[in-house]
Amino acid sequence: MKLDNATVLITGANRGIGLAFAREALQRGARRVYAGARDPASVTLAGVEPVRLDVTSPEDVAAAARRLGDVTLLINNAGVAELGPFLAEDGEASARRQMEVNYYGPLRLARAFAPMLAANGGGGLLNVLSVASWVHGMDLAVYGATKAAAWALTNGLRHELRAQGTQVLALHMGFVDTDLVHAVQAPKSRPEDIVARALDALESGAEEVLADEFTRQVKQGLSAERGIYLQPL
């Protein structure tokens, strides 16, 4: 689908990758950009419409769906990352917190907005995933499990929404220079570069985008005799 004249809803749009998506959508001619955030006052980008949207709140999601009936592109960007292995003292609680945002959030939004996308001609759904959907080190184990679940969700939604003409795109990338991974000492991509590649892929009709060289190498290595694993942080 094309961004020109689209109506876009972005979750977690007040900073990081979400903010970069909002800027780029405006630059590509989107007619309207809804910037979802837990605190609408934290959305300061000119030209967008702030929307109160906590993706862990069924009430917020339902209210947004009632109000934003003109959406043609949903970008599920809101995410959370907590470092720690499965067997950490708070491993189960951490998994529940991250799953609520990284998996159930996109599921809630997809369920709420799929009818609008259908009514508006099909449109698109873009889920922001991660190279950790496939492989991860010990300290990213729990986070990686939530992104693997979100990847499975994305693949399933692609099949379910194909009949209504909705394009479903999975965005995978390594570390991006945002607040989410500010403490991680590793090479990082610029949010603007990741977003530009993602929207180029969307506009070309793609179903998956591997937005950096590391992610491409990992995906290629998945079919190798021995897997690729990130070193513990």
Steps between C-alpha positions, in 0.01 A plus 500: 500500500602863458543758773375781281153599627500217758363532852753349739476391862833442675523358850782623723541801273635749751867397467752268338391292203137606540591867475713425193203321342279802564751740343553279196129440447442875487790545260356233271169679475278332757171685524478447875729350762365390836778480759407256775661534843412426860534873567377706202681803640829323426426522126656827382551445127321764294249370248388186686192442716582363846287209619485356851591137440644258752518176303461300822161663563201341323304815581753727327512275195121483474471878536760557228319260267170683551662836433744424219283343234702636208826310569652332193839405650559367851860497624541291815819654632450525879735263677686435822826317572627373833837329526519168676494121450198272540620365835557838661313557824241718322517315167133405495380845602728658242364270231143597587581872491677479165243267342224742596661774290692313230246227417158579643530867404533432125233230526253742663570769242470259207169364626363850557613656172471215250135590428598864433781395268255280309241777478765742375619279215736257674794722587796372694623375835867530595632321810834614641683181599870424554789275408431360848188343349739224390814498717613664820749482780426422862421856607257543209336160548167621637477794262584271209220262596248785485627608158490140373136490607435831323665361185268199509207737549610706201524195275158383611342840446645511149298191409185612682497849348597408146138449394411859594799638308707609799877494450680373812868588533747367758791731583809330643815683606784491749575767758371848418624815669200571723428528873386136500857370466702798622689279747598241239858530377473386139486649149166673443310622194340842474119490546459708185686243290295208636173683441591603145581139409180378663278745313683439173420131547138576584458713190654227285245246624743292710400272787831508687788743530843421647609852574873458571788280393523315831135397478547380144795287609303351788202415280730334247666306780172355624513238225865415562608178667588689818291789627618853572486623857565839649755509776363581848502871571 
